[in-house]
Amino acid sequence: MIINPAARSGRARGLLLPILPSLLARGWRVDAAESRSHQDLIDLVHEAVNRGCHTAVAIGGGDGSATAAAQALRGQVVPLGILPLGTGNDFARGLGMPLDPRIAARALVPGRTRTIDLGEVTALTTGETRTFACVAGIGLDVFALEAIARVPWLTGRLKYTYGGLRGLLSYEPQHVRVTVDGQEFSDEVMFVAITNTPTYGGGMRINPGALMDDGTLDVCIVRRTSRPRLISRYPLVYAGRHVGLPEVWQARGGRVEIASGRPMRVCIDGEITSLTTPIRVEIVPRGLVVLTPSPGDP
Ligand SMILES: [Mg+2]
């Protein structure tokens, strides 16, 4: 088990401690390690697998940790188990994991597995690639994450709401051209979100119909719209009721290409990356084995 002690604004370690005894009591042998960064987590996962860990690599953290572990375990037979200790936990939500870490730990114990898709972003200028578990995005979301990074003490939904509002003040809508399996979109946008999971940003049902094992990515684009209108419509996304609004464009496909007038930064699962547009985003079908709760679990 690898834990990201920085997850959930530094409270992940405290959340994990009461869980360990229950895993041991259920017959798990747990080797615990703490990750210091995205790359460190990837290295720890590789090390665990190379040392012969073939039962499962469990990660205690949020979507940033999940995506790093997914990158490390991509294409391997060793399953990834996720203990939701982050702020957003959209990967865990997508898998149907209980969001209470103690209940989630019990759900991991039987070792039921399932194979899911991942996504991969390629920056066309540099050739740099990144694997993602939940979402890749451009536009307002990047500015929201920048704002969130400045208020590490905020938690939960408040954190994303603050980030979105603050990001709106600095983001200027950009013109983008998006192609989803040949289907074209071209307009000024607030943001483009390409997701493997139905939710992002801590439970916003941005692509409510997304499935994590259907071999396609779901795309949601919000066209340029006024700030007051965006703010007034924003609560709808928690119920997925933004679908069908005139400024919302959605598509589903295995290959997405995005070009923009000037380079736009790309964010992946809560992190602003060094990748910029133009990008290609592709599905990695059945790229990851995960531990999944049994249908009867709470
Ligand atoms: Mg899908």
Residues whose N, C-alpha, C, O or C-beta is under 5 A from the ligand:
A	BS01	MG	N196 A210 L211 M212 D213 D214 G215 T216 L217
